[in-house]
Amino acid sequence: MNKRSVTILGAGLVGSVLAVLLRKRGYEVTIYERRPDMRKEIIGAGRSINLAMSNRGWKALELAGLREDIEAIAIPMPGRFLHQEDGSSAFQSYGKNGEAIYSVSRGELNKKLMDLAENNGVTIHFNQRCTKVDTATNTIYLQEDNETTEIKCDLLFGADGAFSSLRTAMAFNDRTNFSQFYIEAGYKELNIPAGPNGEWLIEKNALHIWPRHNYMMIALPNIDGSFTCTLFFPFEGEPSFESIKTEEEVRTFFNKQFPDAIPLMPTLVEDFMNNPVSSLITTKIFPWRNADKSCLIGDAAHAIVPFYGQGMNAGFEDCSVLEELMEAHGEDWETILSSFEQKRKPNADAVADLALNNFIEMRDKVADPVFLERKKIEKELGRRYAGRFNSVYEMVSFSHTPYAYALHCTKAQDVLLSKIMAEGDFFVNVEKPEFVSQLENWIEEYEALV
């Protein structure tokens, strides 16, 4: 059977990885990308939340043959570094055995992935904006300058992000369910530059968070010694992007709320005044595919907010699952795409919910001593009951546990931790045989629930 020719909309992270995996299986692959080639032209800063690579993402890069190259530009972050309102700070590890997520520059990763795709024989056309997709005929309409080109596709993948042209077209198909949801906060990129000798001015190996209840600032390290900072902030109200308009208001607000960060941010006012405010959207759609002709993947299928660091990882896991299905089903694309949709849709919906929940945790709960104590107990339970208990965060970030199962475990873990914490100081109680016996019963109840 002849290999089908594959067209991909979007040369971003997921589109590039997908293209490499398809080329490795002998498919002819062409990508159409609306942006210019970022390897040749400077793309404006201001919208690049750094990425947090975790286990699911590394697996796809390993399949593509790029893991070693990306590890060289990735910085391990084994925990959060919290900058509290009272001026205190604390490090909170993510895993029980030193596991880490990794800070990676979106731009640098994307450039390396595009290089790899082209080295494997993928053709990438830039400055090609897809203005329309005819899903019935599998035809895409591409615009460059004032000229429009029609291309009839054999097998089409929409990897064109949260505002996908293919998804927009699919949303108008009969019996398609589509929803989009914006949270009431947006984000603005800020910057902490490297020190005089290229050193990191705050702890390098951590994701820094300044939690302030209904808003927060985060900072992720870059290999050049700088940190990419992101302020997640309400659009409206007090305080908000709407209420802070002048340079003096910026200085006053940051001096009050983030005083330890101010000396590290010499371009703060300029960055705040000039960098754009971007929105945060969650999208869900079903079905993801049109028979064996076209399919959505990555953010095009399931855009999520960035608060679990799983957007890229979920998209890369899409690629890993698709690779496994191609291995299992050969050229039977009806079965491949049908199975892909069935496997990934429930997990995509689950990680969207997990990400929304984690916004509340990051901006608010991490400042709560009770919550911090709960995190310590979770890690101890994971050590004592290895194989029987694993925190939801560790399931999501440090394993390949399905997102849907991790979400399912959330309520049961809430019940278990509430019982444990109601008994008082856990680390004192675990020295008492009667408590350990009760704890075993609670763990058994937890296992029965999940």
C-alpha positions as CSV (number, residue, x, y, z in Angstrom):
1,M,0.0,0.0,0.0
2,N,1.3,3.4,-0.9
3,K,2.1,5.8,1.9
4,R,-0.3,8.8,2.1
5,S,1.1,12.3,1.7
6,V,0.6,14.3,4.9
7,T,-0.1,18.0,5.3
8,I,0.4,19.7,8.7
9,L,-0.9,23.1,9.6
10,G,1.6,24.7,12.0
11,A,5.3,24.4,12.5
12,G,5.2,24.9,16.2
13,L,6.3,22.4,18.8
14,V,3.7,19.7,18.2
15,G,3.6,20.1,14.4
16,S,7.4,19.7,14.1
17,V,7.6,16.6,16.4
18,L,4.7,15.0,14.5
19,A,6.4,15.8,11.2
20,V,9.6,14.1,12.3
21,L,7.8,10.9,13.5
22,L,5.8,10.7,10.2
23,R,9.0,11.1,8.2
24,K,10.7,8.4,10.2
25,R,7.9,6.1,8.9
26,G,8.4,7.2,5.3
27,Y,5.6,9.7,4.8
28,E,6.0,12.7,2.6
29,V,5.3,15.6,4.9
30,T,4.6,19.3,4.2
31,I,4.1,21.9,6.8
32,Y,2.4,25.3,6.3
33,E,3.2,27.9,9.0
34,R,1.6,31.3,9.3
35,R,4.6,33.0,10.9
36,P,7.9,33.9,9.3
37,D,10.9,31.6,10.0
38,M,12.0,32.4,13.5
39,R,15.5,31.0,12.8
40,K,16.0,33.9,10.3
41,E,13.8,36.7,11.6
42,I,13.5,38.2,15.0
43,I,10.1,37.5,16.4
44,G,8.9,40.1,18.9
45,A,9.1,39.2,22.6
46,G,6.3,39.4,25.1
47,R,4.3,36.2,24.6
48,S,6.7,33.4,25.4
49,I,5.8,31.7,28.7
50,N,8.8,29.4,29.3
51,L,8.0,25.7,29.0
52,A,8.2,23.2,31.8
53,M,9.3,19.9,30.2
54,S,8.3,16.7,32.2
55,N,8.2,13.0,31.5
56,R,5.6,13.0,28.8
57,G,7.4,15.6,26.8
58,W,10.8,13.9,27.1
59,K,9.3,10.6,25.8
60,A,8.2,12.3,22.5
61,L,11.6,14.0,22.1
62,E,13.3,10.7,22.6
63,L,11.1,9.1,19.9
64,A,12.0,12.0,17.6
65,G,15.7,11.7,18.4
66,L,16.1,15.1,20.0
67,R,16.2,14.4,23.8
68,E,20.0,14.8,24.2
69,D,20.1,18.1,22.3
70,I,17.3,19.6,24.4
71,E,18.7,18.3,27.7
72,A,21.7,20.5,26.9
73,I,19.5,23.7,27.0
74,A,17.1,22.6,29.8
75,I,17.5,23.6,33.4
76,P,16.2,21.2,36.1
77,M,13.7,22.6,38.6
78,P,13.1,20.1,41.4
79,G,10.8,22.4,43.2
80,R,9.0,25.8,43.7
81,F,10.7,28.7,45.4
82,L,8.0,30.7,47.1
83,H,8.3,34.4,47.7
84,Q,5.7,35.2,50.3
85,E,3.9,38.5,51.1
86,D,5.6,38.8,54.5
87,G,9.0,38.8,52.9
88,S,9.8,35.2,53.8
89,S,10.8,32.6,51.2
90,A,10.7,28.8,51.1
91,F,11.6,26.0,48.8
92,Q,9.0,23.3,48.2
93,S,10.2,20.2,46.3
94,Y,7.9,18.7,43.7
95,G,8.7,15.0,44.1
96,K,9.7,12.7,46.9
97,N,12.9,11.5,45.3
98,G,14.3,14.7,43.8
99,E,12.4,14.5,40.6
100,A,12.4,17.7,38.5
101,I,10.6,19.5,35.7
102,Y,12.8,21.3,33.2
103,S,12.8,25.0,32.1
104,V,13.1,25.2,28.3
105,S,13.0,28.2,26.1
106,R,10.0,27.8,23.7
107,G,11.8,29.6,20.9
108,E,15.0,27.6,21.2
109,L,13.1,24.3,21.4
110,N,11.0,25.3,18.4
111,K,14.1,26.2,16.3
112,K,15.8,22.9,17.1
113,L,12.6,21.0,16.2
114,M,12.2,22.7,12.9
115,D,15.9,22.0,12.1
116,L,15.3,18.4,12.9
117,A,12.2,18.2,10.8
118,E,14.0,19.7,7.7
119,N,17.0,17.4,8.3
120,N,14.6,14.5,8.1
121,G,13.2,15.7,4.8
122,V,10.1,17.7,5.9
123,T,9.2,20.7,3.7
124,I,8.2,23.8,5.7
125,H,6.5,26.8,4.0
126,F,6.5,30.0,6.1
127,N,4.3,33.1,5.9
128,Q,1.4,30.9,4.9
129,R,-1.8,31.9,6.8
130,C,-4.6,29.4,6.5
131,T,-7.7,31.5,6.1
132,K,-10.2,28.6,5.6
133,V,-10.5,24.8,5.5
134,D,-13.2,23.0,3.6
135,T,-13.5,19.9,5.7
136,A,-15.8,18.1,3.1
137,T,-13.1,18.2,0.4
138,N,-10.1,18.4,2.7
139,T,-9.0,21.6,1.0
140,I,-7.0,24.4,2.7
141,Y,-6.8,28.0,1.6
142,L,-3.5,29.7,2.2
143,Q,-2.8,33.4,2.0
144,E,0.6,35.0,1.5
145,D,0.6,38.7,1.0
146,N,-2.6,39.2,-1.2
147,E,-2.4,35.9,-3.0
148,T,-4.6,32.9,-2.0
149,T,-3.6,29.3,-2.8
150,E,-6.0,26.3,-2.6
151,I,-4.4,22.9,-1.7
152,K,-6.4,19.7,-1.6
153,C,-4.9,17.5,1.1
154,D,-4.7,13.7,1.3
155,L,-4.2,13.4,5.1
156,L,-4.4,16.7,7.1
157,F,-3.3,17.4,10.6
158,G,-4.2,20.6,12.4
159,A,-1.3,21.4,14.7
160,D,-2.0,25.2,14.5
161,G,-2.6,26.0,18.1
162,A,-5.3,27.4,20.3
163,F,-6.9,29.3,17.4
164,S,-6.6,26.6,14.9
165,S,-8.1,27.1,11.4
166,L,-8.9,23.4,11.1
167,R,-10.7,23.4,14.5
168,T,-12.7,26.5,13.5
169,A,-13.9,24.7,10.4
170,M,-14.7,21.5,12.3
171,A,-16.7,23.4,14.9
172,F,-19.3,24.2,12.1
173,N,-19.7,20.5,11.2
174,D,-23.0,18.8,12.1
175,R,-23.0,17.1,15.6
176,T,-19.8,18.7,16.7
177,N,-19.5,19.9,20.3
178,F,-17.3,22.9,20.8
179,S,-16.6,25.1,23.8
180,Q,-14.1,27.8,24.7
181,F,-13.6,29.4,28.1
182,Y,-11.4,32.4,29.0
183,I,-10.3,32.9,32.6
184,E,-10.6,36.4,34.0
185,A,-6.8,36.8,34.2
186,G,-4.4,37.5,31.5
187,Y,-0.6,37.5,31.4
188,K,2.3,39.8,30.6
189,E,5.9,38.8,30.1
190,L,8.6,40.5,32.3
191,N,12.3,39.9,32.7
192,I,15.1,39.4,35.3
193,P,18.3,39.8,33.4
194,A,21.5,37.9,34.2
195,G,24.0,39.3,36.7
196,P,27.2,41.2,35.7
197,N,29.1,38.0,35.0
198,G,26.2,36.0,33.5
199,E,25.1,34.5,36.8
200,W,21.6,33.8,38.0
201,L,20.6,36.4,40.6
202,I,18.1,34.1,42.3
203,E,18.0,30.4,42.8
204,K,18.7,28.8,39.4
205,N,17.1,25.4,39.9
206,A,13.6,26.4,40.9
207,L,10.3,27.7,39.5
208,H,9.9,31.0,41.4
209,I,6.4,32.0,42.5
210,W,5.2,35.2,44.1
211,P,1.7,34.1,45.2
212,R,-0.7,36.9,46.0
213,H,-4.1,35.2,46.3
214,N,-6.0,36.3,43.1
215,Y,-2.8,37.0,41.1
216,M,0.8,35.9,41.0
217,M,4.2,36.3,39.3
218,I,6.4,33.4,38.3
219,A,10.0,33.3,37.0
220,L,11.7,30.4,35.1
221,P,15.4,30.3,34.5
222,N,17.1,30.6,31.1
223,I,20.6,29.2,30.2
224,D,22.0,32.7,29.7
225,G,21.5,33.5,33.4
226,S,18.2,35.5,32.9
227,F,14.7,34.6,34.1
228,T,11.6,34.9,32.0
229,C,8.9,36.3,34.4
230,T,5.2,36.2,33.8
231,L,2.6,38.2,35.7
232,F,-0.8,36.5,35.8
233,F,-3.2,39.3,36.7
234,P,-6.9,40.1,36.4
235,F,-7.9,42.1,33.3
236,E,-10.3,44.3,35.4
237,G,-10.9,45.3,39.0
238,E,-8.5,46.5,41.6
239,P,-5.7,45.8,41.1
240,S,-5.7,44.8,37.4
241,F,-4.1,45.5,34.1
242,E,-7.0,48.0,33.6
243,S,-6.2,49.9,36.8
244,I,-2.4,50.2,36.4
245,K,-1.8,52.5,33.5
246,T,1.1,54.9,34.3
247,E,4.8,54.3,35.0
248,E,4.4,55.6,38.5
249,E,1.5,53.2,39.2
250,V,3.7,50.3,38.0
251,R,6.5,51.3,40.4
252,T,4.1,51.8,43.3
253,F,2.3,48.4,42.8
254,F,5.5,46.4,42.4
255,N,7.3,48.1,45.3
256,K,4.3,47.1,47.5
257,Q,3.6,43.6,46.2
258,F,7.0,42.3,44.9
259,P,9.6,44.4,46.8
260,D,12.3,41.6,46.6
261,A,11.9,41.4,42.8
262,I,12.2,45.1,42.1
263,P,16.0,45.4,42.4
264,L,16.3,42.4,40.0
265,M,14.2,44.0,37.2
266,P,15.9,47.1,35.8
267,T,13.6,47.1,32.7
268,L,10.4,46.4,34.7
269,V,8.6,49.7,33.8
270,E,9.5,49.5,30.2
271,D,8.5,45.8,29.9
272,F,5.2,46.4,31.7
273,M,4.3,49.4,29.5
274,N,5.4,47.9,26.2
275,N,4.8,44.1,26.4
276,P,1.3,43.0,25.3
277,V,-1.3,41.5,27.6
278,S,-2.4,38.1,26.4
279,S,-5.5,36.1,27.3
280,L,-5.7,32.5,28.6
281,I,-8.2,30.1,26.9
282,T,-9.4,26.6,27.4
283,T,-10.9,24.9,24.3
284,K,-12.7,21.6,24.0
285,I,-14.1,20.0,20.8
286,F,-15.5,16.6,19.8
287,P,-14.9,14.9,17.4
288,W,-11.3,15.7,16.7
289,R,-11.3,14.0,13.3
290,N,-13.1,13.8,10.0
291,A,-13.1,10.1,9.1
292,D,-9.5,9.2,7.9
293,K,-9.0,12.5,6.2
294,S,-8.1,15.1,8.9
295,C,-7.4,15.3,12.6
296,L,-6.6,17.8,15.3
297,I,-3.6,17.5,17.6
298,G,-2.0,19.4,20.5
299,D,-3.5,22.8,21.4
300,A,-5.6,22.7,18.2
301,A,-7.5,19.8,19.9
302,H,-7.2,20.8,23.5
303,A,-5.8,24.3,24.4
304,I,-5.4,24.6,28.1
305,V,-4.1,27.2,30.6
306,P,-0.4,26.9,31.5
307,F,-0.7,26.4,35.3
308,Y,0.3,22.7,35.3
309,G,3.0,23.1,32.8
310,Q,1.3,20.4,30.7
311,G,0.3,22.1,27.5
312,M,3.3,21.2,25.5
313,N,3.7,17.9,27.4
314,A,0.1,16.9,26.6
315,G,0.7,17.8,22.9
316,F,3.9,15.8,22.8
317,E,2.1,12.9,24.5
318,D,-0.4,13.1,21.6
319,C,2.5,12.5,19.3
320,S,3.8,9.5,21.3
321,V,0.3,7.9,21.4
322,L,-0.1,8.4,17.6
323,E,3.3,6.9,17.0
324,E,2.3,3.8,19.0
325,L,-1.0,3.5,17.0
326,M,0.9,3.8,13.7
327,E,3.2,1.0,14.9
328,A,0.1,-1.2,15.7
329,H,-2.1,-0.4,12.7
330,G,0.2,0.2,9.8
331,E,-1.6,2.2,7.1
332,D,-5.1,1.8,8.5
333,W,-5.7,5.5,9.2
334,E,-9.4,5.1,9.9
335,T,-8.4,2.9,12.9
336,I,-5.4,5.0,13.9
337,L,-7.3,8.2,14.0
338,S,-10.4,6.7,15.7
339,S,-8.3,5.0,18.4
340,F,-6.2,8.2,18.8
341,E,-9.4,10.2,19.5
342,Q,-10.8,7.6,21.9
343,K,-7.5,7.4,23.9
344,R,-6.7,11.1,24.0
345,K,-10.0,13.0,24.3
346,P,-10.8,11.9,28.0
347,N,-7.2,12.7,29.0
348,A,-7.2,16.1,27.2
349,D,-10.4,17.1,29.0
350,A,-8.9,15.9,32.4
351,V,-5.7,17.9,32.0
352,A,-7.7,21.0,31.1
353,D,-9.5,20.7,34.4
354,L,-6.3,19.9,36.3
355,A,-4.6,23.0,34.9
356,L,-7.5,25.3,35.9
357,N,-7.4,23.9,39.4
358,N,-3.7,24.4,39.7
359,F,-4.1,28.1,39.0
360,I,-5.8,28.4,42.4
361,E,-3.1,26.3,44.0
362,M,-0.2,28.4,42.6
363,R,-1.6,31.8,43.3
364,D,-3.3,31.2,46.6
365,K,-2.8,27.9,48.4
366,V,1.0,27.8,48.2
367,A,0.9,30.7,50.7
368,D,-1.1,28.6,53.2
369,P,0.8,26.8,55.9
370,V,-1.9,24.1,56.1
371,F,-1.4,23.4,52.3
372,L,2.3,23.3,52.7
373,E,2.0,20.7,55.5
374,R,-0.3,18.7,53.3
375,K,2.3,18.5,50.6
376,K,4.9,17.2,53.1
377,I,2.4,14.5,54.2
378,E,1.8,13.5,50.5
379,K,5.5,12.9,50.0
380,E,5.8,10.8,53.1
381,L,2.8,8.7,52.1
382,G,4.4,8.2,48.8
383,R,7.5,6.9,50.5
384,R,5.7,4.7,53.0
385,Y,3.2,3.3,50.5
386,A,5.2,3.2,47.3
387,G,3.1,1.7,44.6
388,R,-0.1,2.3,46.5
389,F,-0.1,6.1,46.9
390,N,1.3,8.7,44.6
391,S,0.3,12.4,44.7
392,V,-1.7,13.8,41.8
393,Y,1.1,16.2,41.0
394,E,3.6,13.4,40.7
395,M,1.2,11.4,38.6
396,V,0.9,14.3,36.2
397,S,4.5,15.5,36.1
398,F,6.7,12.5,36.8
399,S,4.8,9.5,35.2
400,H,2.8,8.5,32.2
401,T,-0.3,7.9,34.3
402,P,-3.4,8.9,32.2
403,Y,-4.5,12.4,33.1
404,A,-8.1,11.2,33.5
405,Y,-7.0,8.7,36.2
406,A,-5.0,11.5,38.0
407,L,-8.0,13.8,38.0
408,H,-10.1,10.9,39.2
409,C,-7.8,10.4,42.2
410,T,-8.1,14.1,43.3
411,K,-11.2,13.8,45.4
412,A,-10.1,10.5,47.0
413,Q,-6.8,12.1,48.0
414,D,-8.7,15.1,49.4
415,V,-10.7,12.7,51.6
416,L,-7.6,10.7,52.7
417,L,-5.6,13.8,53.6
418,S,-8.5,15.4,55.4
419,K,-8.8,12.4,57.7
420,I,-5.0,12.3,58.4
421,M,-4.7,16.0,59.1
422,A,-7.8,16.0,61.4
423,E,-5.8,13.8,63.7
424,G,-3.1,16.4,64.4
425,D,0.6,16.4,63.7
426,F,1.1,13.6,61.2
427,F,4.9,13.3,61.8
428,V,4.3,12.8,65.5
429,N,1.4,10.4,65.0
430,V,3.2,8.1,62.7
431,E,5.4,7.1,65.6
432,K,2.3,5.6,67.3
433,P,1.3,2.0,66.4
434,E,-2.4,2.7,66.7
435,F,-2.2,5.6,64.3
436,V,-0.2,3.5,61.8
437,S,-2.9,0.8,62.0
438,Q,-5.6,3.4,61.3
439,L,-3.5,4.9,58.5
440,E,-3.3,1.4,56.8
441,N,-7.1,1.2,56.9
442,W,-7.4,4.7,55.4
443,I,-5.0,3.7,52.6
444,E,-7.1,0.6,51.9
445,E,-10.2,2.8,51.7
446,Y,-8.4,5.2,49.3
447,E,-7.3,2.3,47.1
448,A,-10.9,1.0,47.0
449,L,-12.1,4.5,45.8
450,V,-9.6,4.8,43.0
